[in-house]
Amino acid sequence: PAAIQVPKMKFGGVEISRLVLGLNPFYGFSHYNRNFDDAMREWYTPERVCEVMHRASSYGINAYNYYHSERPFADWSRFVAEGGKMHLIPQVGANADTATLVKTLHPLGLQRQGEVVDDAWQAGRMDTVKDWCKKVRDMGVLVGVGTHIPEVIAKIEEENWDVDFYAGCVYARRRTVEEWKKVL
């Protein structure tokens, strides 16, 4: 362990680090441009991803915001095989089999992926996200909602949904052209 340790907080029935390791840089999700995405993917080889995960662990970071697909699963499996331990909090995409994720990965919680939530918000279909949250609650794991639209979190809070956490950003990445015109 490093001399400096990230503080912990209660999260469900466990303590996790107040800083959660994210996977966007590992797999080229810069939300900026394709060149930056490509550079991120090129830099973060499987070896580097595992190196970062082990280094984060040495500083007491013990939670990982994971996304289930072939490459992240291979990197996660390698990290675990090398003795790594973290609480998994996967983002769950539109086509993911949520029940299988729970059975195979034993996550601490599941978060509906921000892109899925943002699309539902913009289509006026937040009922689909709420239904997903109810199904996850029945699976016995913590329930989360991700978004790139701050108003989504405010609306869910206003409606008092049964969720345990949010993964949000401090900027509104998904503004429509009309919203940008109004802001500018």
N, C-alpha and C positions, 0 to 999 in steps of 0.2 A: 504493500500500500504506500501511496505517496504521503508526504508529511501533511499536505493540505487535503482535507476531505470535504466534499460537497455536503451541505446540511441535508438532513432527512426530514420527511414529513409523513404523517399518517395518510394512507391511501387505501381505502377498503380495510382489510384486515392486516395489512403489512405496512412497513415503512419503506418508502422509496426516496431516492434522491430528488431534491427540488429541481434539479436539472435532468431532463430526460433526453437521452441520445436519440436524435432523429436520423432518418435514412435518406432524406432528399439529396444531400450532396453526394452520397455514395452512388446513387443510380441516376444522376443527371436531371433532377427535378429542380432547376434553378428558378423557375417561374420568371425568367428574364428573357433569354433568347437561346436559339438552338446551338450557337457556337459555345456558349457557356455550359449548356447541358452536355455537349459532346466532350468538352474539356474535363468536366467533372467525372464523367463515365470513364474517360481514358485514364485519369489520375488514380481513381479509386479501384485498383485491381483487387481481387479477392484477398491477397496478402495485406494490402493497405487497409481494407475494411476491417479485417480481423485485428490488425495492429491497433487501429483507432479504438475498436471495441475493448480490447484488453487495457489499453491506456486509460480510457474512460473509467473502466472498472477500478483501476488502481487509485483513482481519485474519488472513489465512492459512488460513482454514477452506476446505478443498479436497475435502471428501467430503460427500455428500448422501444421506440415507436416504429414498429415493423410493418412492412407491407408484404403480403404473401404472393410471391411469384417465384419463378425458377431460380434466378440468380440470388435474390435475398435469402431464399430458403437454403441454398447451397452455402452461402456465407455464414448464416446463422448456425447451420449444422457443423460447419468447420469450427466456429468459435466455441460451441459447446463441446465438441470432440477435443479441443485444446484446453478444456477445463474451465471455460468461461461460463459465467452465470449472470443472468439479468432477468428481471421481470419483463415479460413480453406484453406489449399493449398494441396489438395490430390495428392498422387502418384496414377497413374492410370495403373493398370495391363493389361495384354493382353486380358483378357476376360471380363473386366468391361464394363458396359453400360455407356459410357461417358455422353450421353444426360440425362439419369436418375440421374446421380450424380449431374449434374448442376441443374436440376429441384428440387431435394430433399434436397441437402445440401447447395445450393447457395454459392459455394466457391469463393474466391477471384481469384484463379487461379488453373489450373490443370497442373500437371507435368507427363510426360510419365515416368513410373517407370524405374529405372536404369537397372534392370535385363532385361526388355523388350528391351530397347535401346541397351544394351550390346550384347544381342543375335542377334539383327538386324545387328549391326556393324560387328560381327564376321561372319555372314552369307552373308554379302555384300548386305543387304536389308534395308539400311537407308532410301530408298524412302518410306517405310511403315511408318516410324517415321515422316518424313516430311509431308506425307499426313494426319496423325493423327493431327499434329500441325495445319495444315490449317483448319481442321474440328473444332478444339477447338477454333481457332480464330473466326470462324463464330458464335460460341455460346456466344461470348461477355465476356469471362473471359480471364485473363492473361494466357499466354502459356509458359510452361517450359519443359525442357528436363533434365532427370536425367541420370547419368552414373557413372560407376566405372572405366572408361577408359578415361584418360585425353585427348587423341587424338580425341575423339568424339567431345568434346567442340571446339577444335581447328578447326576441319573440318567444323562444323556447322557455326562457325564464318567466316571462309574462304569463305564459300558458301553464307554467308549473309542470313541465314534463318530468317523468321519472328517469332522470339521468344523473350520473355520478360526476362527470367531468366533460370539459370541452377542450378541443384543440383548435385554437383560433390564432389568427395573425393580427398584428396591430395596424394593418393597412388593408384597404379594400381592393384586392387584386382583381376581383371579378366584376368591376363596374362595367355597365353597358355603355355604349357610345353616348346615349342620351344622358346617362348619369354623369359621365365625364364632362359633357358640355355644360351641364348645370353646375358642377363643381368649379369648372374653370371660368 
